[in-house]
Amino acid sequence: MGETEELSKVYHDVAERSSKLLGEFAQKQAQGMSSAVRDEMGIAKAFMDLYARMAADPSVLATFSMNMWMDYA
């Protein structure tokens, strides 16, 4: 397995585990909050949706990150 494929697999595994953990955390937080404290404007949901889209294809995020670092080098 090439280095790029291995890195992509690692990113994919991390994204899957992180997504699961964040989902569980968000559910627990939502259950424990009163209605006055809940996210009425949907900001937390927007960030969770953004993260879910980024985690759905970690290779795009990895490519973006690598390109960003190469641009700064």
N, C-alpha and C positions, 0 to 999 in steps of 0.2 A: 504494500500500500504506500503510495507516495505521500510526501510530507503535506501537500495541499489537501489531499483526501483525508488524511488523519486529522489535520487541523479542523477541517469542515465537520468531521464526525464528532470531535470534541465540542465544537460550538453547538452542534445540534443536540448533543446529550445535555449540555449545560442549559440550553434554552428550554428543553423539555422539562427538566427538573425545576428550573426557576419558575416556569409558567405554572406548574402544578403547585409549588409552594406559595406563589403570589395569589393564586386563585383561592387556595385554602385560607390564607391569611385574610383576604378581602371578605370572604364569607363569614369568618369568625368576627371580624371587625363590624360588619354590617349587622350581625345578630346582636352584638353587645351595645350598640349605640341607640340612644333615644332618637325619636323622630326630629327633635330640634337640632341635633348634632349631625344628622345624616347629610350626605352630599347633595344638597338641593339643586345645585347648578350643574351637576354631572361632571365635574372636573375629574374626580377620581375615576369615574367610568371611562372618560376620554383617554386618560393615561393608561388604564388597563387595556382598552381597545388598541391603542397605539402599540403597547408592549406585545400584545397577542399577535398583531400583524408582523411585528419585527421578529418575534420568536417563531412564527410559522415557517419562515425561510431564513435560517441563520446564515446560509451562504451569502445572501445579499448583504447582510449586516457585516459579515466578515470581509467581504470584498470592499465594501465602503470604508471600513476601518483601515484595511491595508492600503487602499488608495490614498486615504487621508494622510497616513503616516509617510507614504512615499512622496506625496506632494510637499510635505514639510521637511523632508530630508535634503 
